[in-house]
C-alpha cells in the first residue's frame, strides 16, 4: 500500500484502487482491511501524512 501512495503522492486513491494494488484478482477481501493498513501506516509515518477524504479515498501528502 505504501508503494501505491509513493508512486502517486498527492493523488486521491479510492479504496477499490488500493484493494486492486494489494490483492490478486478474485481474492477474498475483508471489509476493513484497507482501514487497518491505513491505520498502521499512520502509526509508522505520522498521522498527518495520510489524509482521509470521506466517501472517496485516501491521499498521501507530497514529500
PQR file with spaces between the fields and no chain letter, atoms N, CA, C, O and H, PARSE charges and radii, in Angstrom:
ATOM       1  N    UNK     1       0.820   -1.169    0.000 -0.4000 1.5000
ATOM       2  CA   UNK     1       0.000    0.000    0.000 -0.0000 2.0000
ATOM       3  C    UNK     1       0.876    1.249    0.000  0.5500 1.7000
ATOM       4  O    UNK     1       0.578    2.218   -0.698 -0.5500 1.4000
ATOM       5  N    UNK     2       1.936    1.229    0.767 -0.4000 1.5000
ATOM       6  CA   UNK     2       2.848    2.377    0.799 -0.0000 2.0000
ATOM       7  C    UNK     2       3.386    2.662   -0.596  0.5500 1.7000
ATOM       8  O    UNK     2       3.523    3.818   -0.995 -0.5500 1.4000
ATOM       9  H    UNK     2       2.178    0.441    1.334  0.4000 1.0000
ATOM      10  N    UNK     3       3.684    1.616   -1.319 -0.4000 1.5000
ATOM      11  CA   UNK     3       4.183    1.771   -2.685 -0.0000 2.0000
ATOM      12  C    UNK     3       3.169    2.512   -3.558  0.5500 1.7000
ATOM      13  O    UNK     3       3.548    3.376   -4.349 -0.5500 1.4000
ATOM      14  H    UNK     3       3.573    0.677   -0.995  0.4000 1.0000
ATOM      15  N    UNK     4       1.908    2.187   -3.422 -0.4000 1.5000
ATOM      16  CA   UNK     4       0.859    2.851   -4.207 -0.0000 2.0000
ATOM      17  C    UNK     4       0.809    4.338   -3.888  0.5500 1.7000
ATOM      18  O    UNK     4       0.652    5.163   -4.788 -0.5500 1.4000
ATOM      19  H    UNK     4       1.599    1.486   -2.780  0.4000 1.0000
ATOM      20  N    UNK     5       0.942    4.685   -2.610 -0.4000 1.5000
ATOM      21  CA   UNK     5       0.934    6.094   -2.219 -0.0000 2.0000
ATOM      22  C    UNK     5       2.186    6.824   -2.694  0.5500 1.7000
ATOM      23  O    UNK     5       2.104    7.969   -3.140 -0.5500 1.4000
ATOM      24  H    UNK     5       1.069    4.015   -1.879  0.4000 1.0000
ATOM      25  N    UNK     6       3.342    6.172   -2.601 -0.4000 1.5000
ATOM      26  CA   UNK     6       4.595    6.804   -3.013 -0.0000 2.0000
ATOM      27  C    UNK     6       4.627    7.033   -4.517  0.5500 1.7000
ATOM      28  O    UNK     6       5.180    8.033   -4.976 -0.5500 1.4000
ATOM      29  H    UNK     6       3.408    5.242   -2.238  0.4000 1.0000
ATOM      30  N    UNK     7       4.049    6.133   -5.283 -0.4000 1.5000
ATOM      31  CA   UNK     7       4.027    6.278   -6.735 -0.0000 2.0000
ATOM      32  C    UNK     7       3.154    7.445   -7.177  0.5500 1.7000
ATOM      33  O    UNK     7       3.368    8.012   -8.248 -0.5500 1.4000
ATOM      34  H    UNK     7       3.600    5.321   -4.910  0.4000 1.0000
ATOM      35  N    UNK     8       2.163    7.807   -6.347 -0.4000 1.5000
ATOM      36  CA   UNK     8       1.225    8.886   -6.710 -0.0000 2.0000
ATOM      37  C    UNK     8       1.018    9.844   -5.536  0.5500 1.7000
ATOM      38  O    UNK     8      -0.097    9.949   -5.026 -0.5500 1.4000
ATOM      39  H    UNK     8       1.989    7.346   -5.477  0.4000 1.0000
ATOM      40  N    UNK     9       2.060   10.542   -5.099 -0.4000 1.5000
ATOM      41  CA   UNK     9       1.894   11.460   -3.954 -0.0000 2.0000
ATOM      42  C    UNK     9       0.904   12.579   -4.293  0.5500 1.7000
ATOM      43  O    UNK     9       0.934   13.145   -5.386 -0.5500 1.4000
ATOM      44  H    UNK     9       2.967   10.457   -5.513  0.4000 1.0000
ATOM      45  N    UNK    10       0.043   12.877   -3.351 -0.4000 1.5000
ATOM      46  CA   UNK    10      -0.938   13.939   -3.547 -0.0000 2.0000
ATOM      47  C    UNK    10      -2.168   13.521   -4.323  0.5500 1.7000
ATOM      48  O    UNK    10      -3.119   14.295   -4.438 -0.5500 1.4000
ATOM      49  H    UNK    10       0.018   12.417   -2.463  0.4000 1.0000
ATOM      50  N    UNK    11      -2.168   12.306   -4.859 -0.4000 1.5000
ATOM      51  CA   UNK    11      -3.293   11.810   -5.647 -0.0000 2.0000
ATOM      52  C    UNK    11      -4.260   11.051   -4.750  0.5500 1.7000
ATOM      53  O    UNK    11      -3.843   10.254   -3.910 -0.5500 1.4000
ATOM      54  H    UNK    11      -1.396   11.677   -4.765  0.4000 1.0000
ATOM      55  N    UNK    12      -5.539   11.299   -4.928 -0.4000 1.5000
ATOM      56  CA   UNK    12      -6.566   10.598   -4.174 -0.0000 2.0000
ATOM      57  C    UNK    12      -6.707    9.184   -4.718  0.5500 1.7000
ATOM      58  O    UNK    12      -6.963    8.992   -5.907 -0.5500 1.4000
ATOM      59  H    UNK    12      -5.878   11.946   -5.611  0.4000 1.0000
ATOM      60  N    UNK    13      -6.538    8.191   -3.841 -0.4000 1.5000
ATOM      61  CA   UNK    13      -6.685    6.789   -4.222 -0.0000 2.0000
ATOM      62  C    UNK    13      -7.914    6.225   -3.533  0.5500 1.7000
ATOM      63  O    UNK    13      -8.045    6.305   -2.312 -0.5500 1.4000
ATOM      64  H    UNK    13      -6.330    8.347   -2.875  0.4000 1.0000
ATOM      65  N    UNK    14      -8.807    5.658   -4.319 -0.4000 1.5000
ATOM      66  CA   UNK    14     -10.015    5.080   -3.753 -0.0000 2.0000
ATOM      67  C    UNK    14      -9.695    3.759   -3.066  0.5500 1.7000
ATOM      68  O    UNK    14      -8.640    3.165   -3.286 -0.5500 1.4000
ATOM      69  H    UNK    14      -8.700    5.593   -5.311  0.4000 1.0000
ATOM      70  N    UNK    15     -10.609    3.322   -2.246 -0.4000 1.5000
ATOM      71  CA   UNK    15     -10.464    2.038   -1.565 -0.0000 2.0000
ATOM      72  C    UNK    15     -10.326    0.915   -2.593  0.5500 1.7000
ATOM      73  O    UNK    15      -9.526   -0.003   -2.410 -0.5500 1.4000
ATOM      74  H    UNK    15     -11.467    3.805   -2.068  0.4000 1.0000
ATOM      75  N    UNK    16     -11.098    0.987   -3.662 -0.4000 1.5000
ATOM      76  CA   UNK    16     -11.033   -0.032   -4.717 -0.0000 2.0000
ATOM      77  C    UNK    16      -9.664   -0.047   -5.394  0.5500 1.7000
ATOM      78  O    UNK    16      -9.141   -1.121   -5.689 -0.5500 1.4000
ATOM      79  H    UNK    16     -11.748    1.733   -3.811  0.4000 1.0000
ATOM      80  N    UNK    17      -9.078    1.114   -5.642 -0.4000 1.5000
ATOM      81  CA   UNK    17      -7.751    1.171   -6.250 -0.0000 2.0000
ATOM      82  C    UNK    17      -6.708    0.547   -5.331  0.5500 1.7000
ATOM      83  O    UNK    17      -5.829   -0.184   -5.788 -0.5500 1.4000
ATOM      84  H    UNK    17      -9.503    1.987   -5.402  0.4000 1.0000
ATOM      85  N    UNK    18      -6.804    0.834   -4.050 -0.4000 1.5000
ATOM      86  CA   UNK    18      -5.855    0.258   -3.097 -0.0000 2.0000
ATOM      87  C    UNK    18      -6.033   -1.250   -2.984  0.5500 1.7000
ATOM      88  O    UNK    18      -5.050   -1.984   -2.880 -0.5500 1.4000
ATOM      89  H    UNK    18      -7.518    1.428   -3.679  0.4000 1.0000
ATOM      90  N    UNK    19      -7.271   -1.718   -3.005 -0.4000 1.5000
ATOM      91  CA   UNK    19      -7.526   -3.162   -2.978 -0.0000 2.0000
ATOM      92  C    UNK    19      -6.927   -3.833   -4.202  0.5500 1.7000
ATOM      93  O    UNK    19      -6.324   -4.900   -4.089 -0.5500 1.4000
ATOM      94  H    UNK    19      -8.070   -1.123   -3.090  0.4000 1.0000
ATOM      95  N    UNK    20      -7.086   -3.222   -5.372 -0.4000 1.5000
ATOM      96  CA   UNK    20      -6.516   -3.779   -6.603 -0.0000 2.0000
ATOM      97  C    UNK    20      -4.993   -3.858   -6.519  0.5500 1.7000
ATOM      98  O    UNK    20      -4.382   -4.801   -7.023 -0.5500 1.4000
ATOM      99  H    UNK    20      -7.576   -2.356   -5.463  0.4000 1.0000
ATOM     100  N    UNK    21      -4.393   -2.863   -5.880 -0.4000 1.5000
ATOM     101  CA   UNK    21      -2.940   -2.839   -5.746 -0.0000 2.0000
ATOM     102  C    UNK    21      -2.449   -3.933   -4.790  0.5500 1.7000
ATOM     103  O    UNK    21      -1.369   -4.491   -4.984 -0.5500 1.4000
ATOM     104  H    UNK    21      -4.889   -2.097   -5.471  0.4000 1.0000
ATOM     105  N    UNK    22      -3.236   -4.235   -3.768 -0.4000 1.5000
ATOM     106  CA   UNK    22      -2.813   -5.185   -2.739 -0.0000 2.0000
ATOM     107  C    UNK    22      -3.103   -6.641   -3.067  0.5500 1.7000
ATOM     108  O    UNK    22      -2.341   -7.527   -2.682 -0.5500 1.4000
ATOM     109  H    UNK    22      -4.114   -3.782   -3.610  0.4000 1.0000
ATOM     110  N    UNK    23      -4.187   -6.894   -3.769 -0.4000 1.5000
ATOM     111  CA   UNK    23      -4.659   -8.269   -3.921 -0.0000 2.0000
ATOM     112  C    UNK    23      -4.715   -8.704   -5.372  0.5500 1.7000
ATOM     113  O    UNK    23      -4.892   -7.894   -6.283 -0.5500 1.4000
ATOM     114  H    UNK    23      -4.806   -6.174   -4.082  0.4000 1.0000
ATOM     115  N    UNK    24      -4.560  -10.015   -5.564 -0.4000 1.5000
ATOM     116  CA   UNK    24      -4.720  -10.607   -6.888 -0.0000 2.0000
ATOM     117  C    UNK    24      -6.201  -10.641   -7.247  0.5500 1.7000
ATOM     118  O    UNK    24      -7.064  -10.637   -6.368 -0.5500 1.4000
ATOM     119  H    UNK    24      -4.416  -10.673   -4.824  0.4000 1.0000
ATOM     120  N    UNK    25      -6.479  -10.674   -8.521 -0.4000 1.5000
ATOM     121  CA   UNK    25      -7.859  -10.715   -8.998 -0.0000 2.0000
ATOM     122  C    UNK    25      -8.566  -11.926   -8.412  0.5500 1.7000
ATOM     123  O    UNK    25      -8.037  -13.038   -8.451 -0.5500 1.4000
ATOM     124  H    UNK    25      -5.779  -10.678   -9.234  0.4000 1.0000
ATOM     125  N    UNK    26      -9.756  -11.714   -7.871 -0.4000 1.5000
ATOM     126  CA   UNK    26     -10.560  -12.802   -7.349 -0.0000 2.0000
ATOM     127  C    UNK    26     -10.286  -13.156   -5.895  0.5500 1.7000
ATOM     128  O    UNK    26     -10.915  -14.066   -5.356 -0.5500 1.4000
ATOM     129  H    UNK    26     -10.185  -10.811   -7.840  0.4000 1.0000
ATOM     130  N    UNK    27      -9.364  -12.459   -5.256 -0.4000 1.5000
ATOM     131  CA   UNK    27      -9.064  -12.738   -3.851 -0.0000 2.0000
ATOM     132  C    UNK    27     -10.182  -12.238   -2.954  0.5500 1.7000
ATOM     133  O    UNK    27     -10.846  -11.246   -3.252 -0.5500 1.4000
ATOM     134  H    UNK    27      -8.853  -11.720   -5.695  0.4000 1.0000
ATOM     135  N    UNK    28     -10.375  -12.941   -1.858 -0.4000 1.5000
ATOM     136  CA   UNK    28     -11.344  -12.502   -0.860 -0.0000 2.0000
ATOM     137  C    UNK    28     -10.748  -11.342   -0.072  0.5500 1.7000
ATOM     138  O    UNK    28      -9.621  -11.430    0.415 -0.5500 1.4000
ATOM     139  H    UNK    28      -9.835  -13.748   -1.616  0.4000 1.0000
ATOM     140  N    UNK    29     -11.496  -10.269    0.051 -0.4000 1.5000
ATOM     141  CA   UNK    29     -11.022   -9.081    0.736 -0.0000 2.0000
ATOM     142  C    UNK    29     -11.977   -8.787    1.888  0.5500 1.7000
ATOM     143  O    UNK    29     -13.187   -8.676    1.691 -0.5500 1.4000
ATOM     144  H    UNK    29     -12.412  -10.198   -0.345  0.4000 1.0000
ATOM     145  N    UNK    30     -11.425   -8.664    3.085 -0.4000 1.5000
ATOM     146  CA   UNK    30     -12.238   -8.304    4.245 -0.0000 2.0000
ATOM     147  C    UNK    30     -12.659   -6.847    4.137  0.5500 1.7000
ATOM     148  O    UNK    30     -11.968   -6.039    3.516 -0.5500 1.4000
ATOM     149  H    UNK    30     -10.442   -8.754    3.245  0.4000 1.0000
ATOM     150  N    UNK    31     -13.779   -6.516    4.733 -0.4000 1.5000
ATOM     151  CA   UNK    31     -14.354   -5.185    4.587 -0.0000 2.0000
ATOM     152  C    UNK    31     -13.502   -4.069    5.172  0.5500 1.7000
ATOM     153  O    UNK    31     -13.558   -2.942    4.678 -0.5500 1.4000
ATOM     154  H    UNK    31     -14.341   -7.172    5.237  0.4000 1.0000
ATOM     155  N    UNK    32     -12.709   -4.346    6.216 -0.4000 1.5000
ATOM     156  CA   UNK    32     -11.955   -3.269    6.848 -0.0000 2.0000
ATOM     157  C    UNK    32     -10.443   -3.387    6.644  0.5500 1.7000
ATOM     158  O    UNK    32      -9.679   -2.727    7.348 -0.5500 1.4000
ATOM     159  H    UNK    32     -12.664   -5.261    6.617  0.4000 1.0000
ATOM     160  N    UNK    33     -10.010   -4.190    5.721 -0.4000 1.5000
ATOM     161  CA   UNK    33      -8.588   -4.409    5.503 -0.0000 2.0000
ATOM     162  C    UNK    33      -7.860   -3.114    5.166  0.5500 1.7000
ATOM     163  O    UNK    33      -6.799   -2.844    5.730 -0.5500 1.4000
ATOM     164  H    UNK    33     -10.631   -4.726    5.149  0.4000 1.0000
ATOM     165  N    UNK    34      -8.397   -2.326    4.278 -0.4000 1.5000
ATOM     166  CA   UNK    34      -7.745   -1.080    3.872 -0.0000 2.0000
ATOM     167  C    UNK    34      -7.629   -0.137    5.061  0.5500 1.7000
ATOM     168  O    UNK    34      -6.590    0.494    5.252 -0.5500 1.4000
ATOM     169  H    UNK    34      -9.258   -2.545    3.820  0.4000 1.0000
ATOM     170  N    UNK    35      -8.679   -0.036    5.857 -0.4000 1.5000
ATOM     171  CA   UNK    35      -8.653    0.842    7.029 -0.0000 2.0000
ATOM     172  C    UNK    35      -7.573    0.413    8.021  0.5500 1.7000
ATOM     173  O    UNK    35      -6.910    1.256    8.627 -0.5500 1.4000
ATOM     174  H    UNK    35      -9.524   -0.549    5.702  0.4000 1.0000
ATOM     175  N    UNK    36      -7.400   -0.897    8.185 -0.4000 1.5000
ATOM     176  CA   UNK    36      -6.377   -1.412    9.096 -0.0000 2.0000
ATOM     177  C    UNK    36      -4.990   -1.034    8.590  0.5500 1.7000
ATOM     178  O    UNK    36      -4.155   -0.570    9.367 -0.5500 1.4000
ATOM     179  H    UNK    36      -7.938   -1.581    7.694  0.4000 1.0000
ATOM     180  N    UNK    37      -4.736   -1.226    7.305 -0.4000 1.5000
ATOM     181  CA   UNK    37      -3.431   -0.886    6.743 -0.0000 2.0000
ATOM     182  C    UNK    37      -3.169    0.620    6.796  0.5500 1.7000
ATOM     183  O    UNK    37      -2.046    1.042    7.074 -0.5500 1.4000
ATOM     184  H    UNK    37      -5.415   -1.603    6.674  0.4000 1.0000
ATOM     185  N    UNK    38      -4.175    1.418    6.535 -0.4000 1.5000
ATOM     186  CA   UNK    38      -4.015    2.876    6.628 -0.0000 2.0000
ATOM     187  C    UNK    38      -3.676    3.262    8.059  0.5500 1.7000
ATOM     188  O    UNK    38      -2.807    4.105    8.284 -0.5500 1.4000
ATOM     189  H    UNK    38      -5.087    1.075    6.309  0.4000 1.0000
ATOM     190  N    UNK    39      -4.344    2.662    9.015 -0.4000 1.5000
ATOM     191  CA   UNK    39      -4.062    2.930   10.423 -0.0000 2.0000
ATOM     192  C    UNK    39      -2.625    2.577   10.779  0.5500 1.7000
ATOM     193  O    UNK    39      -1.956    3.327   11.489 -0.5500 1.4000
ATOM     194  H    UNK    39      -5.050    1.977    8.832  0.4000 1.0000
ATOM     195  N    UNK    40      -2.157    1.451   10.296 -0.4000 1.5000
ATOM     196  CA   UNK    40      -0.771    1.028   10.565 -0.0000 2.0000
ATOM     197  C    UNK    40       0.232    1.973    9.927  0.5500 1.7000
ATOM     198  O    UNK    40       1.254    2.303   10.529 -0.5500 1.4000
ATOM     199  H    UNK    40      -2.701    0.842    9.719  0.4000 1.0000
ATOM     200  N    UNK    41      -0.062    2.410    8.701 -0.4000 1.5000
ATOM     201  CA   UNK    41       0.831    3.369    8.040 -0.0000 2.0000
ATOM     202  C    UNK    41       0.868    4.698    8.794  0.5500 1.7000
ATOM     203  O    UNK    41       1.928    5.310    8.922 -0.5500 1.4000
ATOM     204  H    UNK    41      -0.892    2.142    8.212  0.4000 1.0000
ATOM     205  N    UNK    42      -0.267    5.135    9.284 -0.4000 1.5000
ATOM     206  CA   UNK    42      -0.304    6.381   10.053 -0.0000 2.0000
ATOM     207  C    UNK    42       0.559    6.291   11.305  0.5500 1.7000
ATOM     208  O    UNK    42       1.225    7.258   11.677 -0.5500 1.4000
ATOM     209  H    UNK    42      -1.128    4.638    9.180  0.4000 1.0000
ATOM     210  N    UNK    43       0.547    5.147   11.945 -0.4000 1.5000
ATOM     211  CA   UNK    43       1.372    4.961   13.144 -0.0000 2.0000
ATOM     212  C    UNK    43       2.860    5.027   12.810  0.5500 1.7000
ATOM     213  O    UNK    43       3.657    5.525   13.604 -0.5500 1.4000
ATOM     214  H    UNK    43       0.007    4.362   11.644  0.4000 1.0000
ATOM     215  N    UNK    44       3.226    4.529   11.645 -0.4000 1.5000
ATOM     216  CA   UNK    44       4.637    4.499   11.259 -0.0000 2.0000
ATOM     217  C    UNK    44       5.107    5.813   10.637  0.5500 1.7000
ATOM     218  O    UNK    44       6.240    6.235   10.867 -0.5500 1.4000
ATOM     219  H    UNK    44       2.579    4.125   11.000  0.4000 1.0000
ATOM     220  N    UNK    45       4.248    6.461    9.852 -0.4000 1.5000
ATOM     221  CA   UNK    45       4.641    7.666    9.124 -0.0000 2.0000
ATOM     222  C    UNK    45       4.280    8.955    9.840  0.5500 1.7000
ATOM     223  O    UNK    45       4.863   10.006    9.572 -0.5500 1.4000
ATOM     224  H    UNK    45       3.327    6.118    9.665  0.4000 1.0000
ATOM     225  N    UNK    46       3.328    8.875   10.742 -0.4000 1.5000
ATOM     226  CA   UNK    46       2.790   10.067   11.384 -0.0000 2.0000
ATOM     227  C    UNK    46       1.381   10.306   10.879  0.5500 1.7000
ATOM     228  O    UNK    46       1.097   10.145    9.693 -0.5500 1.4000
ATOM     229  H    UNK    46       2.855    8.022   10.959  0.4000 1.0000
ATOM     230  N    UNK    47       0.519   10.685   11.773 -0.4000 1.5000
ATOM     231  CA   UNK    47      -0.904   10.798   11.427 -0.0000 2.0000
ATOM     232  C    UNK    47      -1.198   11.884   10.406  0.5500 1.7000
ATOM     233  O    UNK    47      -2.242   11.850    9.754 -0.5500 1.4000
ATOM     234  H    UNK    47       0.749   10.816   12.737  0.4000 1.0000
ATOM     235  N    UNK    48      -0.293   12.850   10.257 -0.4000 1.5000
ATOM     236  CA   UNK    48      -0.545   13.946    9.328 -0.0000 2.0000
ATOM     237  C    UNK    48      -0.141   13.633    7.886  0.5500 1.7000
ATOM     238  O    UNK    48      -0.371   14.454    6.998 -0.5500 1.4000
ATOM     239  H    UNK    48       0.555   12.877   10.786  0.4000 1.0000
ATOM     240  N    UNK    49       0.454   12.469    7.635 -0.4000 1.5000
ATOM     241  CA   UNK    49       0.913   12.130    6.291 -0.0000 2.0000
ATOM     242  C    UNK    49      -0.170   11.557    5.382  0.5500 1.7000
ATOM     243  O    UNK    49      -0.090   11.699    4.162 -0.5500 1.4000
ATOM     244  H    UNK    49       0.641   11.802    8.356  0.4000 1.0000
ATOM     245  N    UNK    50      -1.178   10.914    5.962 -0.4000 1.5000
ATOM     246  CA   UNK    50      -2.256   10.325    5.172 -0.0000 2.0000
ATOM     247  C    UNK    50      -3.558   11.044    5.487  0.5500 1.7000
ATOM     248  O    UNK    50      -3.962   11.157    6.644 -0.5500 1.4000
ATOM     249  H    UNK    50      -1.243   10.799    6.953  0.4000 1.0000
ATOM     250  N    UNK    51      -4.195   11.518    4.449 -0.4000 1.5000
ATOM     251  CA   UNK    51      -5.464   12.235    4.596 -0.0000 2.0000
ATOM     252  C    UNK    51      -6.606   11.337    4.138  0.5500 1.7000
ATOM     253  O    UNK    51      -6.510   10.675    3.104 -0.5500 1.4000
ATOM     254  H    UNK    51      -3.866   11.426    3.509  0.4000 1.0000
ATOM     255  N    UNK    52      -7.677   11.319    4.906 -0.4000 1.5000
ATOM     256  CA   UNK    52      -8.882   10.599    4.523 -0.0000 2.0000
ATOM     257  C    UNK    52      -9.858   11.591    3.919  0.5500 1.7000
ATOM     258  O    UNK    52     -10.178   12.611    4.528 -0.5500 1.4000
ATOM     259  H    UNK    52      -7.755   11.857    5.746  0.4000 1.0000
ATOM     260  N    UNK    53     -10.329   11.287    2.718 -0.4000 1.5000
ATOM     261  CA   UNK    53     -11.371   12.083    2.080 -0.0000 2.0000
ATOM     262  C    UNK    53     -12.628   11.224    2.150  0.5500 1.7000
ATOM     263  O    UNK    53     -12.793   10.269    1.392 -0.5500 1.4000
ATOM     264  H    UNK    53     -10.069   10.458    2.223  0.4000 1.0000
ATOM     265  N    UNK    54     -13.490   11.581    3.059 -0.4000 1.5000
ATOM     266  CA   UNK    54     -14.648   10.749    3.378 -0.0000 2.0000
ATOM     267  C    UNK    54     -15.465   10.403    2.136  0.5500 1.7000
ATOM     268  O    UNK    54     -15.837   11.275    1.350 -0.5500 1.4000
ATOM     269  H    UNK    54     -13.355   12.358    3.675  0.4000 1.0000
ATOM     270  N    UNK    55     -15.728    9.124    1.983 -0.4000 1.5000
ATOM     271  CA   UNK    55     -16.529    8.630    0.872 -0.0000 2.0000
ATOM     272  C    UNK    55     -15.786    8.535   -0.448  0.5500 1.7000
ATOM     273  O    UNK    55     -16.353    8.089   -1.446 -0.5500 1.4000
ATOM     274  H    UNK    55     -15.426    8.416    2.621  0.4000 1.0000
ATOM     275  N    UNK    56     -14.505    8.956   -0.468 -0.4000 1.5000
ATOM     276  CA   UNK    56     -13.768    8.933   -1.738 -0.0000 2.0000
ATOM     277  C    UNK    56     -12.480    8.125   -1.679  0.5500 1.7000
ATOM     278  O    UNK    56     -12.170    7.382   -2.610 -0.5500 1.4000
ATOM     279  H    UNK    56     -14.045    9.319    0.342  0.4000 1.0000
ATOM     280  N    UNK    57     -11.724    8.264   -0.583 -0.4000 1.5000
ATOM     281  CA   UNK    57     -10.481    7.500   -0.508 -0.0000 2.0000
ATOM     282  C    UNK    57      -9.452    8.141    0.398  0.5500 1.7000
ATOM     283  O    UNK    57      -9.784    8.817    1.372 -0.5500 1.4000
ATOM     284  H    UNK    57     -11.976    8.867    0.174  0.4000 1.0000
ATOM     285  N    UNK    58      -8.177    7.910    0.049 -0.4000 1.5000
ATOM     286  CA   UNK    58      -7.062    8.359    0.870 -0.0000 2.0000
ATOM     287  C    UNK    58      -6.040    9.049   -0.014  0.5500 1.7000
ATOM     288  O    UNK    58      -5.930    8.766   -1.207 -0.5500 1.4000
ATOM     289  H    UNK    58      -7.907    7.360   -0.742  0.4000 1.0000
ATOM     290  N    UNK    59      -5.285    9.970    0.603 -0.4000 1.5000
ATOM     291  CA   UNK    59      -4.260   10.708   -0.136 -0.0000 2.0000
ATOM     292  C    UNK    59      -3.046   10.874    0.774  0.5500 1.7000
ATOM     293  O    UNK    59      -3.180   11.207    1.952 -0.5500 1.4000
ATOM     294  H    UNK    59      -5.374   10.200    1.572  0.4000 1.0000
ATOM     295  N    UNK    60      -1.869   10.639    0.216 -0.4000 1.5000
ATOM     296  CA   UNK    60      -0.620   10.851    0.946 -0.0000 2.0000
ATOM     297  C    UNK    60      -0.093   12.227    0.566  0.5500 1.7000
ATOM     298  O    UNK    60      -0.065   12.581   -0.613 -0.5500 1.4000
ATOM     299  H    UNK    60      -1.760   10.369   -0.741  0.4000 1.0000
ATOM     300  N    UNK    61       0.316   12.991    1.545 -0.4000 1.5000
ATOM     301  CA   UNK    61       0.879   14.307    1.271 -0.0000 2.0000
ATOM     302  C    UNK    61       2.174   14.144    0.488  0.5500 1.7000
ATOM     303  O    UNK    61       2.944   13.213    0.723 -0.5500 1.4000
ATOM     304  H    UNK    61       0.293   12.703    2.502  0.4000 1.0000
ATOM     305  N    UNK    62       2.399   15.052   -0.436 -0.4000 1.5000
ATOM     306  CA   UNK    62       3.640   15.040   -1.200 -0.0000 2.0000
ATOM     307  C    UNK    62       4.801   15.364   -0.272  0.5500 1.7000
ATOM     308  O    UNK    62       4.713   16.285    0.540 -0.5500 1.4000
ATOM     309  H    UNK    62       1.773   15.809   -0.627  0.4000 1.0000
ATOM     310  N    UNK    63       5.872   14.621   -0.389 -0.4000 1.5000
ATOM     311  CA   UNK    63       7.030   14.825    0.498 -0.0000 2.0000
ATOM     312  C    UNK    63       7.899   15.945    0.026  0.5500 1.7000
ATOM     313  O    UNK    63       8.913   16.247    0.656 -0.5500 1.4000
ATOM     314  H    UNK    63       5.943   13.873   -1.049  0.4000 1.0000
